[in-house]
Amino acid sequence: MTRKPQLPYQLSEKQKHEFARLYLLDYLISEEARISILLDEHNEDLEPLFDELMARELIEIDNSQCYRPTRKGIDRHHEFLRRYRENMAINDIFCAVDLAAGEFAFSYYDNFPTRREWENFLKQPRWDDLRIAVVEYLGQDPIELVFMSFINEKRFGRDTSGKWQYDLLLGTVWDEILDICNSAIHWTDLGYEDENGERVPAEAVIEDIIAQGNALRERLTR
């Protein structure tokens, strides 16, 4: 039986470091960044993360005394990207659902020839974002889902001001991630009374939503 989620969501220092290591590994690989082991004022906040990555043999020091990913680190990064793509492919269909009408925004996707028109359609107030609810019910980690989307949207910055290095361990970006998870619609919120006064349990609602979303995704990808 699926458990009711324990709210509010929290993020331990151990979890935060785990996510931060993934981010830093992504930065080294995706940006082909070269960071000297003699960390400057912008990067000195990252020293604990570099130490942890070294201890896990995910990075090493090259001949120019800069950090670089190992084969093990590259494989870990590939696995992270694979899981991200799978999560996005599975969960994006649930980003805009009209609970009252029982409709998915993606059922109208082909009606909009431009990206701007599609994005404006998604802004209609009738759409609810049920991605967190679906992830919860399937026993996955909503925090990881939001963290992955933050990386994709470059919400940590990656500028030269040193701000992203600070945010990675101590900034309010983690509070933003938790706030998204805690303020979202949860699957346990979805129960309701029908027109006959009969109680429709939340489990039945979320399972129906997941089934409809999966069927719609299959139609769209044919």
Secondary structure, DSSP 8 states (H G I E B T S, - for coil): ------SS----HHHHHHHHHHHHHHHHHHS---EESS--TTTGGGHHHHHHHHHTTSEEE-TTSEEEE-HHHHHHHHHHHHHHHHHHHHHGGGSSEETTTTEEGGGGGGG-SSHHHHHHHHTSTT-B--HHHHHHHTT--HHHHHHHHHHHTTTT---SSSHHHHHHHTSTHHHHHHHHHHHS--GGG--EE-TTS-EE-HHHHHHHHHHHHHHHHHHHT-
